[in-house]
Amino acid sequence: METPELILSGRQDFLGQRVPLSLEAAIPNASVVWLEQCGRYPTLDSPMPASRRSTAFWRAVTAAEAQGAWSSASADATEAQGTNLKFWWA
């Protein structure tokens, strides 16, 4: 099973929605979360909503792993922060 991936993107990003949507289409198990009133840099433009969304994602994947729906042991991902989850800011 592929690693779950979260793509955080600002709805008002000056580059538009093409890049996040292209990433979502190209990456298995990826999902885009749009942050309203947010531009190019979600963690700078909207730090609290970005933090809440990424924390909710992490908790959901952790719960799925605990229930056996996903295994980090079989994931092909980076482990920079002790997790196999991937986050994209697009």
C-alpha positions, 0 to 999 in steps of 0.5 A: 500500500502506498504512503498516505500523502497530504497536499496543503495548498492555499486557495488564493495561491498566485500560481493557481490550482493546477500544481496541487491538482496535478500532484494529487492526480499523479501521486497514489493516496494523495489528497489536496486540502485547500486552505481558504484566505491563504496564498502561496505559503500555507504554513506562513499565511495560515499557520493555525489552519495548516497545523490543524489540518496536518495534525488531523491528517497525522492522527487519521493515518496513525489511527488507520495504522493502529487498526491495521488499515495501513502499515508504515513498515511497508511504506516506501517513504522518508522518515525524517521526523520519525514518521512515514507520512509525506506532506506537500505544500504546493 
